[in-house]
């Protein structure tokens, strides 16, 4: 399999909205456990993604979110008719609504070494990806999933079949958007995730791993079909020859 140059960008802090940045953090993209479940306490991460547009129509990620907010303190308000009683505000749990995402060619020299502000990119290179889940306060974690890339998204950044055939790299830039029980909107710090795009490469590997197995069977095998993860090129969680249903 060809080797592709990776341009890995670290997560940056950026603020917008009522409360953002340090209130919540996207830790990383997590790998599934042996039972193909994505645990909120996972410590095994996928440092980069592999997207084979010939094998899957979309590229999904499972990110680990940390709620950095502590429980709210009691305020000095007094309940009407009950002098001396304090009123405690609601919890700082975060209800996830989705993710602001944008994507760009990692090798685009226009941006230099600084990732672009998603708001400045063309509409075809950004969108809101809905998701859900509850991240309890006090440093608790949640794994939330969203569709990060579709085949059509690659055309928006000039990825032709020829480019994909020789290999390319896309950076996905994302920020979690959520709210607290009392309606305050919160946003996480921005997180940047590199993805290798290579038409046919993962499908090619899976075919070699399981010779004679129809592609339609390979496409439903594993947790994230046609996505490589971990330290080497292995089909995700496929431990036995897939069989057709």
C-alpha positions in Angstrom: 0.0 0.0 0.0 1.3 3.4 -0.8 2.5 5.7 1.9 0.9 9.1 2.3 2.4 12.2 3.8 0.4 13.3 6.8 0.1 16.9 8.0 -1.0 16.6 11.6 -2.5 19.7 13.1 -2.9 20.0 16.9 -6.2 21.0 18.6 -6.4 24.7 19.0 -8.5 26.8 21.5 -10.9 29.1 19.8 -13.9 30.8 21.3 -17.3 31.8 20.1 -20.8 31.8 21.5 -21.9 32.4 25.1 -19.5 29.9 26.7 -16.8 28.2 24.7 -13.3 26.8 24.7 -12.3 25.6 28.1 -15.8 24.5 29.2 -15.6 21.3 27.1 -12.9 19.5 25.2 -12.9 17.1 22.3 -10.2 14.7 23.5 -9.7 12.6 20.4 -11.3 10.1 18.0 -11.7 6.8 19.9 -11.3 3.3 18.8 -13.9 0.6 19.5 -13.3 -2.0 22.1 -13.2 -5.8 21.5 -17.0 -6.0 21.5 -17.2 -3.2 18.9 -18.6 -0.7 21.5 -17.3 2.9 21.9 -16.8 3.5 25.6 -16.8 6.9 27.1 -13.8 6.0 29.2 -11.8 4.7 26.2 -8.0 5.4 26.2 -7.3 4.0 22.8 -7.5 6.6 20.1 -7.3 6.8 16.3 -4.7 9.5 15.6 -5.7 9.8 11.9 -8.4 8.5 9.7 -8.5 6.7 6.4 -11.3 7.3 4.0 -11.8 5.2 0.9 -14.6 6.9 -1.1 -14.9 3.8 -3.3 -15.8 1.7 -0.3 -18.0 3.9 1.8 -20.3 6.8 1.0 -19.4 8.7 4.2 -16.7 8.9 6.8 -18.0 8.9 10.4 -16.0 9.6 13.6 -16.6 8.8 17.3 -15.2 11.6 19.4 -14.6 11.7 23.1 -15.9 14.8 24.8 -14.9 16.0 28.3 -17.1 18.3 30.3 -14.7 20.5 32.2 -17.3 22.5 34.1 -17.8 22.0 37.8 -21.1 21.9 39.6 -22.6 25.4 40.0 -22.3 27.1 43.4 -25.3 28.3 45.4 -26.3 31.8 44.7 -27.5 34.4 47.2 -31.1 34.5 46.0 -33.8 34.0 48.5 -36.9 32.0 47.8 -40.0 34.1 48.0 -41.6 33.5 51.4 -38.7 31.5 52.7 -36.1 33.9 54.1 -32.6 32.5 54.5 -32.8 29.7 51.9 -30.3 29.6 49.1 -31.2 28.8 45.6 -29.0 26.3 43.7 -28.8 26.7 40.0 -29.2 23.7 37.7 -26.3 21.4 36.9 -23.6 22.1 34.3 -24.3 18.9 32.4 -24.0 19.4 28.7 -26.6 18.1 26.3 -24.9 17.7 22.9 -26.8 19.1 19.9 -24.2 18.5 17.2 -20.9 19.7 15.7 -19.9 22.6 13.6 -17.5 21.1 11.1 -15.5 22.3 8.1 -12.8 20.6 6.0 -10.0 21.6 3.7 -7.0 20.2 1.8 -4.3 19.8 4.4 -1.6 20.6 1.8 -3.3 23.9 0.8 -0.5 26.4 1.3 -3.0 29.2 1.4 -3.5 28.5 5.1 0.1 28.2 6.0 0.5 26.6 9.4 -2.7 28.1 10.9 -6.0 26.2 10.4 -8.6 28.5 8.8 -11.6 30.0 10.5 -14.5 27.7 9.4 -16.7 30.8 8.9 -14.4 32.1 6.2 -14.6 28.9 4.1 -17.2 28.5 1.2 -20.5 27.1 2.2 -19.7 23.9 0.4 -16.9 23.3 2.9 -18.8 23.6 6.2 -22.0 22.5 7.8 -23.6 21.5 11.1 -23.7 17.8 11.8 -26.4 16.8 14.3 -25.6 14.5 17.2 -26.9 13.8 20.7 -25.9 12.7 24.1 -25.4 13.9 27.7 -22.0 14.8 29.2 -22.2 15.0 33.0 -20.4 17.8 34.7 -17.1 17.5 36.7 -14.8 16.1 34.1 -17.0 13.3 32.9 -16.8 12.0 29.3 -19.1 11.0 26.5 -18.4 9.5 23.1 -20.6 11.1 20.4 -20.7 10.2 16.8 -21.3 12.2 13.6 -20.8 12.0 9.9 -17.8 14.1 9.1 -17.2 13.6 5.3 -19.3 12.6 2.3 -18.0 11.7 -1.1 -19.4 15.0 -2.5 -17.4 17.0 0.1 -14.2 16.0 -1.6 -15.2 17.7 -4.9 -15.6 20.9 -3.0 -11.9 21.0 -2.2 -10.8 19.9 -5.7 -10.2 16.2 -4.9 -10.7 14.6 -8.4 -10.6 10.9 -9.0 -7.0 11.3 -10.1 -6.0 13.0 -6.8 -7.7 10.4 -4.8 -6.0 7.7 -6.7 -2.6 8.9 -5.8 -3.6 9.8 -2.2 -4.4 13.1 -0.5 -5.0 14.5 3.0 -8.0 16.3 4.4 -8.2 18.1 7.7 -11.5 18.0 9.5 -12.0 20.9 11.9 -14.8 20.5 14.4 -16.4 22.0 17.5 -19.0 20.5 19.7 -22.2 22.6 20.2 -24.5 21.9 23.2 -26.4 23.4 26.0 -26.8 23.2 29.8 -30.2 22.3 31.4 -30.9 26.0 32.0 -30.5 26.8 28.3 -27.0 28.2 28.1 -25.3 27.4 24.9 -21.8 25.9 25.2 -19.1 25.1 22.6 -16.0 23.1 23.0 -12.5 24.1 21.9 -11.8 23.4 18.2 -10.4 20.0 17.3 -8.5 19.2 14.1 -8.4 15.7 12.7 -6.3 14.5 9.7 -7.8 12.0 7.3 -6.0 10.2 4.4 -8.1 10.0 1.3 -7.2 7.1 -1.0 -9.6 5.7 -3.6 -9.6 1.9 -3.4 -6.8 1.5 -0.9 -8.8 0.1 2.0 -11.1 -2.0 -0.2 -7.9 -3.4 -1.8 -6.5 -4.3 1.6 -9.7 -6.0 2.7 -9.9 -8.0 -0.6 -6.4 -9.2 0.0 -7.2 -10.1 3.6 -10.3 -12.1 2.7 -9.8 -13.4 -0.9 -13.0 -14.5 -2.6 -15.4 -12.6 -0.2 -17.8 -10.4 -2.1 -17.4 -6.7 -1.7 -21.0 -6.4 -0.5 -20.1 -8.6 2.5 -16.9 -6.7 3.3 -18.9 -3.4 3.3 -21.0 -4.6 6.3 -18.1 -6.1 8.3 -16.6 -4.4 11.3 -17.6 -1.3 13.2 -16.5 1.3 10.7 -16.4 -0.4 7.2 -13.4 0.4 5.1 -11.8 2.6 7.8 -8.3 1.7 9.1 -7.4 2.4 12.6 -4.7 1.7 15.2 -1.0 1.4 14.5 -1.3 -0.4 11.2 -3.6 -1.2 8.2 -6.1 -3.7 9.6 -9.8 -3.9 8.8 -11.6 -2.6 11.8 -12.6 -5.4 14.2 -12.6 -8.1 11.5 -11.3 -11.2 13.1 -12.9 -13.9 11.0 -13.8 -14.2 7.4 -17.1 -12.2 6.8 -20.0 -14.2 5.5 -22.9 -13.0 3.5 -26.2 -12.7 5.4 
